[in-house]
Amino acid sequence: IPLLYETGGEKFCDRVVVVACSPKVQLSRLRKRTSVTSAEAKQMIGSQMLLEEKIRRADHVVWNNGDRTSLMEQARFLVASWQGQTWMKK
């Protein structure tokens, strides 16, 4: 969910997974997706909560600097680690 922490939406979630990537990858993907200038993309990224803070607050972090196969492997590992666990926060 975009801007989950910025809008206080995490209080409605039992767990939060932050999908993170390097600043270089983030900038490249944003520019490709939105066709904005580098300066505009940096401004958009700068208006969000720092990645370090999102990671600190997250229950889990998945790194997405690579391809979809790598992302899927991490997602499968994360889901497997949840097998048999309760989803309710204590």
Secondary structure as UniProt FT lines:
FT   TURN            2..8
FT   HELIX           9..12
FT   STRAND          17..20
FT   HELIX           23..34
FT   HELIX           38..46
FT   HELIX           51..57
FT   STRAND          60..63
FT   HELIX           68..82
FT   TURN            83..84
//
